[in-house]
Amino acid sequence: MQTHPPSSLLLTPGPVSLPMSTKRTMLEDHAFGGRSIVKDIAFARRYLVHLANAANLGTAIPLPGSGTYANEAAIQTFVPEGGKLLVHSNGVYGDTLVSICRATGTPHSVLRTSPVSPPSAEQFRQALCSDPGITHVMMVHCETSSGLLNPIDQVGRLCRELHKVFIVDAVATFGALPLDMRRLAYDVLVLSSNKCLEGPPGLAWVVANRGVLGACKGNARSLCLDLWDQNQHVARTSCFRFTPPTHTVSAVAQALRAHDGEGGSAARLERYRRNWRCLVERMRSFGFRTLLPDTIAAPIAAVFREPDDPAYDFDAFYLAMLERGLDIYPGPLAVQRTFRIGCIGTVTEHDMRRAADAVRETLTALGVRAFGAARARPAPVASIVPNRCLVPSHDRAL
Ligand SMILES: Cc1ncc(COP(=O)(O)O)c(C=O)c1O
């Protein structure tokens, strides 16, 4: 029987390292519509509605796939024929929303703002007032490519005032940052099981205002991504229309029990904040600089400027970290030349110290002498490039 090396610690903003209690759940087989799956789905829906403080207001709709599938489903389901979506983008994940609109032929306009500072409500007001045809607004909560936290509270209030449906991509933040439907005035929230909820990948969710969802019958130009249809079926049967990812569903239910056991979103946020602070302070003590000031950075992943040293090479750095069992985000972004280290998942301050020390030792071994970055290196949003996938040298022959 083939043996595998122990898996690396994932220091990425999702998928994340999972506790053994969650992984163990996936050893059991379940039938489509079997009792335990139906119970798990019903529990997960109730728990997510509770986390969003959406009791008697919202419903949680499961969808197989990753966060992007749920973003596409939300755009398909909520923007009706004759509607128009204003998409905000200040990074890679905002740009993906624009790509979804293009691919699905959804009428839209784009509000692009700086990748290194939050947009203002005034910028949204101008965009909305200059085009009365806009019916819906969508923005990313934490733009994970930069770590920037966008002001969804201000934009939510504005959408309420101007009667626009407000859709938030909270894929990176739900389960840690407070995302109260009543307080933040969003109508639709897209989230993922495999980030701050610390479940495995393969199952995404949309929490939607019931009244807004109720008006969406027949909007979707897709059978599988029709959230209206999925919701009415799940509400009736506590099961999916088509085969659910059964192992993933039961592991996500276990992850949610663990989330509750840890003390819910507030306790998780506190742990992530401690992780982020510990990592950033140690890295700064070695000379590294963060991309963003702390006041606008989310504690999901820390984003550092690359060292301004000719010996620095991201690919060599990434692979050397992997040799040490630490899997950092496998791709630099062109936005001001950065690299990212995730602070979420079953990781602690001990892991953060280990990561920072490994960064210093690895780069020193590669001949990098100066860890600081050059001062100003402005880059327009358009220069942000998607992640690349690196294959470790020992796997390249496969
Ligand atoms: C804010 C945000 N939106 C969307 C996505 C895309 O999620 P997925 O890769 O699971 O489709 C990510 C992934 O990191 C994200 O951080």
The ligand as an SDF file (V2000), in Angstrom:
LIG
                    3D

 16 16  0  0  0  0  0  0  0  0999 V2000
  -13.8300   36.9920   -1.2840 C   0  0  0  0  0  0  0  0  0  0  0  0
  -13.7540   35.7620   -2.1200 C   0  0  0  0  0  0  0  0  0  0  0  0
  -14.7040   35.5590   -3.0430 N   0  0  0  0  0  0  0  0  0  0  0  0
  -14.6970   34.4750   -3.8240 C   0  0  0  0  0  0  0  0  0  0  0  0
  -13.6870   33.5340   -3.7050 C   0  0  0  0  0  0  0  0  0  0  0  0
  -13.6920   32.3590   -4.6170 C   0  0  0  0  0  0  0  0  0  0  0  0
  -13.9590   31.2220   -3.9080 O   0  0  0  0  0  0  0  0  0  0  0  0
  -13.6960   29.7810   -4.5780 P   0  0  0  0  0  0  0  0  0  0  0  0
  -12.2660   29.7530   -4.9860 O   0  0  0  0  0  0  0  0  0  0  0  0
  -14.0420   28.8740   -3.4490 O   0  0  0  0  0  0  0  0  0  0  0  0
  -14.6110   29.6510   -5.7250 O   0  0  0  0  0  0  0  0  0  0  0  0
  -12.6760   33.7030   -2.7580 C   0  0  0  0  0  0  0  0  0  0  0  0
  -11.5980   32.7290   -2.6180 C   0  0  0  0  0  0  0  0  0  0  0  0
  -10.6310   32.9090   -1.9140 O   0  0  0  0  0  0  0  0  0  0  0  0
  -12.7100   34.8510   -1.9520 C   0  0  0  0  0  0  0  0  0  0  0  0
  -11.7560   35.0710   -1.0310 O   0  0  0  0  0  0  0  0  0  0  0  0
  1  2  1  0
  2  3  1  0
  2 15  2  0
  3  4  2  0
  4  5  1  0
  5  6  1  0
  5 12  2  0
  6  7  1  0
  7  8  1  0
  8  9  2  0
  8 10  1  0
  8 11  1  0
 12 13  1  0
 12 15  1  0
 13 14  2  0
 15 16  1  0
M  END
$$$$
